[in-house]
Each structure stands twice: as C-alpha cells, then as structure tokens.
Amino acid sequence: MGYYYNYAPELNYWRFRSPKIKKKMTAAVVADLHECSFGDRNCRLFDALDEAAPDMVIIAGDLIEAGDGKSCRRTMGVLRELTRRYPVLYGVGNHEHKVYDSPVYRKKRKSLDQGLKRAGISLMRNISVDIPDTGIRITGLDLNRPYYRKVIRRPIPKGLLNELLGDRDPSFYNILIAHNPEHFKDYLRWKPDLILSGHVHGGIIRLPYLGGVVSPAFRLFPRYDAGLFREKDTRMLISRGVGTHSLNIRLWNRPEIPVIHLEPGSKSEAVRLNPK
C-alpha cells in the first residue's frame, strides 16, 4: 500500500505573493520523471496536469535518465506533448548535465538534442527567461557534476553563481530552477525570491515526523527532502518528483506535481493551499 510508483501524481497547490509580481501566473513543476511512465503515453501524468490547468510547465531537471546511453525517444515524446499543450521551460538536472558532459552518453545526447529540436525548446543552461507582463524572471542553473557528488557535499564557491548567471536584477521576482536542494545556503548568496528543486525524490521512503529517509547522495534523513523551506527573504520549494531510478521504489511517498500560483501582493508570503 505504500508503493506509489505507477499511480497518478498528486497535485499540491501553493500560493506565492510578492509586490514584484505584476500579473497572476500559475505554473506546474515537473521534476525527476526519469523516463518513467504513468499509463499509456503517460496519460495519468497529463490528466494530472490538465486538472491543474497551469499557464506553463516548469521542468525542474531529470526528465531523462542518463542510463547506459540509449535513446530517450519515449521521454522526448512526452516533452513534445507537453510543449503542444503548454509553454514549457526545461531546467537542467544532473542527468541532463551528465548526458552532455560525458562521451559515454553519445547516443542519448543525440536523442535528447533531436527531441529538444522537435519540441522547439532549449535546455535552460545558465540562462534567464522573462515572463511578459508578470514581473517574473525564471533562471535555470546548470551545475557541474562535482556539485552532485555522493556522501560528501562540495560547497559552491562564493561568486560562482554570479559568474554563471550574471547579477540578479532585484526589480524582478526571481525564480531559480536549481535541481539539487542541498546547496540551499549557497544559492542564498544570489538572493532569488523562489528556488524550485527536486533531485531527492522525497527521500525515497517517507516516515511520519521524520520525513525522507535517504537522498540520492546516500545521506540519511536529508535536511532538504520535500516541501517548503525559508531562509531570510528566499523560499525553496522541493518537489518529491514523479519518477524513480536505480532504486525503483517509493514508500509512503506518492509522486508529486507542485502547482504554484504566483500573485501580486502587498508583501511577500508563501502559503500551502491544500492540507497535508
């Protein structure tokens, strides 16, 4: 009863308000699909997205799985269907970076390139996109593989985010797609308003009061596993993700699509709209 691998993803709704936001926008966050399938042609995934009715879909990394370098044609079909239905921004996870970074994955890199071209989008590799009339700027961070290393966390050097992304424009409501949440304290130096992350898969197994049990970096009871975290003026929302890889199991950890309502407001606030 705790095995949720092939169930429809759960929708969790959040509202973020800020004086910087000029016009309301709703985004659904898809993280860590890892080429998994929810029914024929991922019908249950698309049913969940249609229920959420977002203005756009933000992929927070790891739509694919690096695997053994084979084609990711099926998942690129999912991407084409996503772009047919919604505007899509595709942030980079460690699996996308690995495919481009290592010559081992030449076949998969070719498949990913072809899929992106057919879908008419590009990976957000340290680039920003302004959403017209909203006051919202979305930036995709692409970190090198050492910042995903297992067991021992490698801190991000001071100044690296400004070097990769440029200086943050404080007049915008800045959303940073940063796949790995364990660098939260490092991301704070760039001062985004909202960080969207995944990577941890909710801790694979979730226990009452304790949260996620293990991270992909083999850290037990990771501090940043799922949900909302706040430090100073920055919030970080971590998706439990929708798929699995390596350990193809999720216990008491249903696949999740966070749905974020971004709204104008007199002050900054973050509220979960549906009960836990």
C-alpha positions, -999 to +999 in steps of 0.1 A: +000+000+000+030+023+003+042+016-033+032+046-054+054+041-085+027+039-111-001+058-095-012+092-108+009+121-094-006+140-065-012+177-070-001+200-042-010+237-045+010+267-032+005+304-034+034+329-035+027+366-034+051+395-038+049+432-047+073+424-075+047+402-093+026+423-116+002+397-130-010+364-117+005+332-132+002+295-124+030+270-131+031+232-126+065+219-116+076+185-131+108+171-116+126+137-118+104+119-143+135+098-152+117+083-182+091+066-161+056+060-175+022+067-159-001+047-181-003+046-219+017+076-233+018+089-197-019+096-198-021+098-159+006+124-159-012+145-185-045+140-167-030+155-136-015+184-155-048+191-172-065+191-138-040+217-126-046+239-157-013+257-155-002+287-176+031+270-180+051+239-171+085+242-155+107+211-157+130+212-126+155+187-140+159+150-147+132+144-172+155+118-186+178+092-171+214+091-182+214+053-180+236+034-205+234+059-233+204+045-251+177+066-268+154+087-247+129+089-276+098+079-255+105+107-230+111+132-258+076+122-270+064+133-236+082+166-240+067+172-274+032+166-259+040+189-231+050+217-255+019+211-276-003+217-245+016+243-225+045+267-227+075+248-212+107+258-196+132+230-192+157+233-163+187+211-161+193+182-136+223+161-130+211+135-156+208+161-184+242+175-174+258+141-174+245+133-209+262+164-222+292+162-200+303+126-207+312+110-240+298+077-227+263+090-235+267+100-271+235+081-283+214+096-256+228+131-262+218+128-299+183+116-289+180+145-264+192+170-290+167+157-315+138+157-290+145+193-279+147+204-315+114+187-324+098+202-292+111+236-302+128+244-269+163+246-254+177+235-220+180+264-196+217+261-191+225+292-170+201+314-189+171+335-179+137+340-194+114+369-186+076+361-185+059+390-203+039+415-182+043+395-150+074+409-135+087+373-132+121+362-143+130+325-144+166+314-144+179+278-149+211+269-131+234+242-146+260+230-121+289+207-129+288+171-118+311+176-087+283+195-071+262+164-071+288+141-056+277+114-032+285+112+005+305+144+008+289+177-003+311+200-023+301+236-014+296+261-043+323+287-042+313+323-034+308+342-067+302+312-089+265+317-093+271+354-104+297+341-128+273+315-143+241+335-141+251+372-140+239+396-114+203+392-102+180+421-111+161+429-079+133+446-098+121+411-110+105+383-089+134+359-095+127+322-097+158+300-098+155+264-111+182+247-091+178+209-092+199+200-061+184+214-029+213+205-007+231+237-018+203+259-004+227+280+017+249+286-013+220+296-035+211+323-010+241+344-020+224+351-053+193+362-034+165+346-056+129+351-044+120+314-050+140+283-057+125+253-074+142+220-067+138+182-069+166+156-070+159+140-036+128+121-047+112+130-013+138+108+004+126+076-014+109+063+018+090+088+039+083+083+076+058+102+098+075+131+116+109+121+102+104+128+065+126+114+038+149+086+047+177+087+022+189+110-006+205+101-040+238+112-024+233+084+003+227+109+031+203+096+057+174+118+067+184+147+044+175+181+058+161+193+025+139+165+013+105+179+002+082+208+007+089+245+015+119+259+032+127+296+040+158+315+048+158+353+050+138+365+020+142+333-001+119+304-003+128+270-017+101+246-028+113+210-033+092+186-053+091+149-043+093+143-080+073+118-101+096+090-112+124+068-099+157+055-110+182+029-096+160+021-066+127+018-084+105+022-053+087+049-034+073+040+000+047+063+015+059+088-010+034+094-038+047+110-070+040+148-068+035+178-090+036+211-071+014+237-086+024+273-078+001+303-080+023+334-084+003+365-075+007+403-068+006+412-031+015+440-008+041+418+009+059+385+003+042+354+015+040+317+008+010+295+017+001+259+010-034+258-003-044+222+002-039+204+035-011+180+041 
